[in-house]
Amino acid sequence: MTGLRARVAGIAGALLIMVGTAAVGVVVASQVHAPQPSLSQAGVIGGSSRGPSLARSLPVSVHIPAIGVDSKLLRLGLNADGTVQVPSLRTSAAVAAWYKYSATPGQIG
């Protein structure tokens, strides 16, 4: 009797493994990946023509009414050791900041 139970359990286990493997195969085969943009849509990396760009114009404030943001911008650069400056948590925690060496709005970068 235990021999029969062991055989049935073995067959059931083998069937479960085969069904699980088939299910994984079906799921993998049916995956649809997001479409990749064409080169004209994505832009050409390293190309000489990079499209229109505005002149450098440093932002001075940020205003986002939907979330209640209205702040002048601190201009931050680099520390003497080459690390990026960060606003002080004691004096400037509620003030937005701008990294002065980054591209400005409308510039490519």
N, C-alpha and C positions, 0 to 999 in steps of 0.2 A: 504494500500500500504506500509506504514512504517512497519507494522507487518511482511509482506513478506520479506522486505529487511533485517530486523533484523534476521529473521530465516535463510535466505541465508547467511548472514554474520556470524552467529553463526556456521552453518554447515561448511562453508569455514574455519573458524578459527579452528574448531575441526579437520578437515581434515589436515590442515597445522601442527597442533601439533602432530597428529598421524604420518604423513609422516616424520617430523623432528625427532621424537623419534625413528622411524624405521631406519632412516639414521644413527643416532648416534649408534644404536645397531649394524648395519652392520659394521660400521667403527671399533668399539671396538672389535667385533668378528673377524675381518680380520687382526688385528694387528699381526705382526710377531716380536717377541723379538729376540735380538741377542743371539746366542748360548752361553751357559755357558761352560767354559773350564772344563775338567775333573780334578780330584785332581792331577793326574800325570803331567798334563800340567801346572796347576796353582801353584803347590808346596804345601807342607803340612805345615800348620801353627803349630808351636810348636813342630815340629818333631826334632829328634836328628840329622838326616842327612840333612844338608842344601846345599849340593852340593859343588863344588870346589870354593875355595876362594883364592885370591892372598894375599901376605903379604902386610902390610901397606906401602904405597908409596905415600907420599904427592905430589900432583901436583904443579908445579911451574909456569906454564903458560897455556894460552888457545889460540888456533889458529884456526879460522874458516874463510877460504878464501872466501867462498861463500857470506858472509855478511861483509867482511872487518874487522874482529876482529882479533887482535893480541895484547895480553896483558899479562904482568906478573901478578901473583896473589898476592894480599895482604892476609896475614893470620890473620883472625879475630877469636876471642874467645868470652869470656864473660866479661861484665863490673863488677865492684865491687858489684853492686846490683843484679847480676845474670841475667840481660838481655843480649841479644845477641848484640855484637858490630856491628856497621854499618860503612861503609867508610864515610869519611868526604866529604861533597858536595863541599867544597872549594878546597881541595887539592887532592882528589882522585876520583872525579866524573867519570873520564874516565877510571879508572882502575878496572879490575874484582877482585873479592874477593873470598876467600875460607874459610868456617867455619872449623877451625882446629880440631874440635871434631867430625866431620861427618865421615862416611865411605869414604875411598879413592877409586879411580877407581879399579875395580876388587874385592873389598871386598863385603861381604854380609852386607847389612844394609840399 
